Amino acid sequence: MEKECMEEGLANTKRPLLPAETNFISSDKPNDGSSLTPVLFLSAIVALSGNFCFGFAAGYTSTAEFEMMEDLDMSIAAYSFFGSILTIGAAIGAILSGKIADFVGRKRTMWLSQIFFIMGWLGIASATSVWGINIGRLSIGFAGGLIAYVVPVYIAEITPKNIRGRLVVTLQLMNCFGLSMVFFLGNFFSWRTLSLLAIIPCLMQVVGLVFIPESPRWLASIGKEMEFEDALRLLRGADAGVSEEATEIRDATEIFQRGDAGFQGLFQKKYAYPLTIGVGLMLLQQLGGNSVFAAYLSTVFAKANVSTTIGPTAIAFLQMPAAVLGVILMDAFGRRALLMVSSVASCLCLSTMGLAFYLQEHHYAKEFTPVLVFLGVLGFSYAFSVGMSGIPWVIMSEIFPINVKASAGSLVTLVNWSSAWLVTFSFNFMLEWSSAGR
């Protein structure tokens, strides 16, 4: 039963819904190997820039921590709440993301997310109290929750099957790029100026969305036939044959509209296996501590006597090749193998860091602590970026049947952000209690 459920989510039905003489597809030649056209490339870049914005937001607390705590007289508890409230907003956004994206469309959802991004950054830049920065951070988190759902969905819906996996995995590459940028700029600008600079990529996506098409699958789902045909041809190229893909899209849309199980229908025995996989992967991804290194990397390095200027910047730029490597290796070795290697390597690197802090606490070979911690963070960044960062999102988009995909996506994303909040809020307290994690 579980295997059949998985196959239902991955397979495309073959029953044609259009007669042979239907206008725009009758003369098309089959398009077996769709390529990356200029419009498709532009659409992917514009959509992925939303992940750059969220990567910038995730790393902001690491670069702003010490200066912001001094300027606003914040305690560790207050700053931990500020750092973790991003995930609370993201969890709220995750709950609403599926419904919003289905109601207003993928493009308008990305526009809406950027409005909340910009309002949040302006709120932080102008804040004179802790409440002000918390409200701004909550707004940014809500925007991130929308982005985390709508960008993978949009990318999956506009790309042909032969390049879909690679483009979805580039989500992590853009996150890494955003992290790298905020870690680098944090060396030169104050936390208020950094907030204003974060608005620039947000405005760039707002402008870019004007020039890209809406998702053909969403247009088909609301019955806009002409717009659906135009968007699909624009993405595939004027000379591309889109008849088979158009039929599959309409077929899948009809199945979804006829058999949408809703949120309550998700908790049936036949969906238990893919739901366990989806939720389990998100728990593994976040409870492994990745959000901590984005939000509090400077704190970790300060505890280990590593430069809080050079260390985070070096890590951010050195992990970008790992994100690129993950895109290349996924199709070569498959999802499962990369996940296993990534999980084991991440565990070993975190154990190395724990050993380094243990030696530091007991005054054994303290001179090696900075080196071991730096190498541990670097190794973890590489191991995580290769597999655990992007592949769970790819698997999530593939394993659920279409009639529960929206509900399952919202639930799995909610689990992801809820566990991220638990980790980011509690980390500073645990680090003060025992940096070695004993």
N, C-alpha and C positions, 0 to 999 in steps of 0.2 A: 504493500500500500504506500509506504513512504517513497519507494522508488518511482511509483507511478505519479505521485504528487510532484516529485522533483521534475520528472519528464514533462509534466503538464506545464510547469512554469517555463521550461526551456524550449519546448517545441512550438512550431508554428503550424497551424492547421492548413490543410491544402485545399479545402473546398472553395472554389471561386465564387465570389459574390457578384461579379460583374459579367454581363454578357460580352461576347467577343467583339461586338460592334461598338461598345462604349467608346465615346469620342477619343480622349487623348491617349489611350493606351493601345489602341488597335494597331497602330503602325510602329510601335516601339520594338526594338530588338532587345532581347534579354540582356540584362546588365549583371553578369555573374561576379565581376570583381570591381566594384565601385572604387574610385580613387579619391584622394584628398583634393577636392577642387578648391579654387581660391575662396569662394563663398563659404564653403564648409570650414576651411581653415580659419577664416576671419570669425565665423560664428563661434567656433570652439575657443579661440583666443579671447574673445569678448566675454564669453560665459565663464571661462576659467579665471579671468581677472577677478571675479568675485572671491575665489579661493585665495588669491593674493591678498585681497583686503582682509580676509579673515585670518590669514597667517600673520599679517602685520599686527592685527588686534591681539592675537594669542601671545605674541612675543613682547607686546608693549609693557606688560607688568614687570618683566624681567629687567628691562633697561630703565624703567622709571622708578623702580622700587625705593632705592635709598633716598633720592632727591625728593620724591613725593612724600615719603614718610616724614622727612624733616620739615618740609614746607607746610604740611597740613597737620603736623604733630600726631601722626597715626601710630597706633600700637600694632604689634604683630597680628593680633586678632582682627583688628580693623582692616589691615592690608590683606590678610588672608581672605576676608569676606569680599573685599574689592576684587581680588584676583579671581575668586571662584564664582562671583555673581554673573560673570560672563556665561558660564555653563547653565545657570538658572534661566537666563534669558534665552539661551539656545534651546533648552528643553521645552520652553513655552513655544518657541518658534517651530520646533520639531512637531509638536502636537498639531499645530495649525497648518503646517507647511503643505501637506497633501491636499487638504481642502482648498486652500488659497490658490495653489498652483492649478488645480482642476477648475476652479471657478473663474479666475481672471486670466489664466494662461501662464506659460513659462516666462515670457519676456516681462510681462507686467509684474510678476512675482520678483524677478531680479531687480526691476526698477524699485519696487516697494522696499526690498532689502537695503538698497543703497540709500533710500531716504532715512531709514532708521540708522544706518551706519553714520551718515553725515550728521544727523541730529545728536547722536551719541558722542561723536568726536567734538562737536561744538560745545556740548554740555560739559565734557571733561576739560576742555581748554579754558572755559570761562568759569569753572567751578571755584568757589571760595570755601567750600565745606566738604566734609566727607560724603554727606548725602548727595551733593551735586555730582561728584565723580561716580558714585554708585549708580545713580539713575542713568548717567551717560553710558556706563559700562553695561548696564542691563539692556539698554537700547541696542548697543552693538551686539550683544549676545543674541538678542531676538533676530537681528539681521543675519547673524551667522547661522542660526537654526534654519532659517529659510534657505540660505545659500547651500547648506550642507545637503539639503534634499533636492532642491530644484536644479542645481547645476549638474549633478550626475544624471538626473532624469533627462534633462535637456540634451546633454551630450549623447546619452544612449539613444535618444529618439531621433536625432538628426544624422547620426553616423551609420554607415553600412556595417554589416556584421564583421567584415574582414579586418577593420581597424578600430572597432568599438572598444575592445578591451584596453588597447594601448592608450587611447585618448582618455578613458575614464581614470586610468592609473596616473595620468599626468596631473590629476588633482593634487596629489601629494607634492609633485614638483613645484606647482604654483604656491602651495603652502610653505614649502621650504624657501622659495624665493621671497615670499613676504616676510618670513622670519629673518632671513639673512639681511633684508633691507632695514628692518626695524632695529636689529642688533647693531648694524653698521651706523645708521643715522643717530642712534642713541648715544654714540660716543661724542657727538658734536652739538646736539641740540637738547634743550631742556624738555621736560615732560609736556609742558604746555605747547611749545612749538612743534614737538613731535605729533601731538594730537591734530594740529592744523595741517601738517604735512600729510597725515593719513587720509585727509579728505581728497587729495589730488587723484589717487587711483580710483576712488569712488566716483568722482566726476567723469573720469575717463570711461568707466563702464556705462554710466548713464548715457553718454554721448554715443558710445559704440553700439548700444542696443538699438539705436535708431536705424542702423545700417544692416542689420541681420534679420533673417526671417523668423517667424514664429515656428514652433515645433509642428511639423506636418501631422504627427499623430494626435496632438491636441486639437488641431483644426478639424481633423476627421471626426474626432469624438464629439464635437459640437455641431457637426453637420455643415461646415463651411467648405463645400466641395471645390469651388473655384480657387479659393485661397489655398486649400490643401494641395491641389495640383500644381499651382504656381510655386509654392514653397518647396515642394519635392523636386521639381525640375530645376529650380534655382540652386538647390544644394547639390544635386547630382550632375549638373551641367546640361546645357541645351541639347547636346547630341546623345545624352545617356538614355538608355532604355530603362524605364521605371515601372513597367507594367506588372512584373511579378511582385515587386516590393509594394506597389500601390494596393494590389489585391491582398497581400498579407496584412497590411496596415488596416484596411477596411474590415478584413475578416477578424483580426484581433480586437478591433474596436467594437464590433457587433457582439463578440463573445463577452467582452467586459461589460457592456451596457445591459446585456441579457442576464448575466450571472454575477453581478457585483455582490460579494458576500458581506461586505461591510465589516466593521470592527468586531462585532459579536461573532460573526461567522468565521473569523480568523481562528478562534479557539475550538477547532474541531480536531478530532483524532488524526484525520488524514493530513493536516497541516503541522502536526507536532514535530516531525523530523526537520523540515526546513526552518521552522520557527526556532527550534533548539539551536540549530547551526547559526542562524542569524544573530540571535541574542548572545549565544556563547562567544562568537567571534568579537562582538562589540565589547563584551565584558573583558575578554582577554586583551583587546586593544587598549582600553583605557586603564584597567587596573594594573597593567604593566608599567604605568607611570609616565607615559609619553607627555601628557599634558603638563606634568610637573616641570619637565625640562624646558618646555616652551614658556611657562609662566614664571618660573623661579630659578632659571639657570644661573643668574648672577649670585643668588643666595647660596646655591650649592658650591659654586666656585669660591666664594668668599669664605665659606666654612672650611674649604680644603686649601686655602691660601694660594689660590690661582687668581691671576689678574682678572678682575671683573670687566675690564675693557677689552683686552686681547682675547681672553678665553671664549666668551659667547660669540664674538665676531668670527673667530677661527672655526668654531664648531658649525656655525650657521653656513658658512661658505663651503666647508669641507663635506657637509652632508648632502649638498646638491648633486654631486656626481653619483651618490648612492641612489637618489631618487630617479635619476636618468637610467641608472643600471637596472632598477626595478622594472621600469617600462620595457627595457630590452629583454630581460630575462623571463618575464611572465609568460610570453608566448613560447619561449624556447623550452622551459622546464615545467610549466603548468602552475596553477594556483596552489595546489596541495603541497607540493615539494617546497616551494618558496616559503609558504607559511610555516612549515615545520623547521626549516633551516633558520628562518627569521626568529621564531620563538625561542629555539635553543640558544642561538647566539645572543639574543637580548638578555636571556636569563644569566648567561655566563658573564656578560659585561656588567650587569647590575650586581652580581656577586663580587666581582672585582672591586667595584666601588664600595660595597659594604665592608670588604676586607680592608680597604685603604683607610676608611674611617675608624674601623676597629683598631688598627695599628696606631692611628693617631690618638685615640682616646687612651690607649695603654702605653703610649710613649715608646712604641717599638718602631724603629725605622721611619720616624716621622718625615724624614726628608723625601721619602718615596710617595707620600700621600698625594701631593699635587700632581705628580706624573701619572700615578695610577688612576686618580679621579678623572683627569683630562682624557686619558686613553679609554677609560670606561665609558665616559659620556660619548666620546667620538665613536667607539665601537657600537654602543647602543644605538646611536643615531644612524649609523650605516645599516646595522641589522634590522632595525625597525623600518627604515625607509625602503629597504629592498622588498619586504613582504607585508608586515603587519599594518603598515600605514594605509595603503590603498586597496589591497586585495579584498579585505572584508567588505568594502563598499561595492566592489565589482561582483563578488559572490552574492551579496544582498540583492542586487539588481537582476540576478539570473535565476535564483532558486525558487522564487515565489510565483505561483500561478497568477495570471493577469487579474483574476477576479478578486484577489486579496492583496495585490501588489501595493496599492496605495496605503491601506491600513497597516500592512506588515512593515512597510517602509517607515511610516510614522512611529510605530511601536519600537522598532529596532533603533531608530535615531534617538528616540526618547531615552531608551536604555543607555545608549552611548553617552549622552550628555549628562544623565543623572549620575552615572558612575564617574564621569569626569569631574563633576562637582564634588563628589565625595573625596576624590584624590586631591584636587587642588585646594580644597578648604582645609583638609586635615594635615597636609604635608608639612607646613611650617611648624605646627605644634609637635609633630613626630620628630622633625629634625632637631628641634630644641631639646626634646626628651632624650633622643638617642640618634645621633647621626649615623651610627653603624647599623641601626635597625635591630638591636638585640632585644 
